[in-house]
């Protein structure tokens, strides 16, 4: 987590670090109709990617997730990020179908 005054190079440092370690840099693309549901879908997709769900080789792929203060349009975003940092999950993010998909697709790898 990088915290500091605006213009001090936090995003540049995160992009450089991700590039040095060949890690995918993920950032939310804001749109006019962006809301909490789209935010959670983005997070779910990112979790599937980092677990290796969307790749043929089924290997985990680390990612850097960047969220700036201007992208926080709902305080629920912060609650979700806090839950990820504290417990590693967002309550009720994954449906039972998603959990079954994860179990079935990663069974061989695990």
Number of C-alpha atoms within 10 A of each C-alpha: 7 9 8 8 7 9 8 10 12 16 15 11 12 17 17 14 14 17 12 9 9 12 15 16 16 15 13 15 9 14 7 5 6 13 15 15 10 13 18 16 13 16 19 17 14 20 18 17 19 19 17 20 20 17 13 7 9 16 15 16 18 18 16 16 14 16 16 10 8 7 14 15 13 10 9 13 17 14 12 19 15 14 14 14 11 10 9 10 16 18 10 7 14 15 9 10 9 13 10 12 13 16 12 10 14 15 9 8 10 6
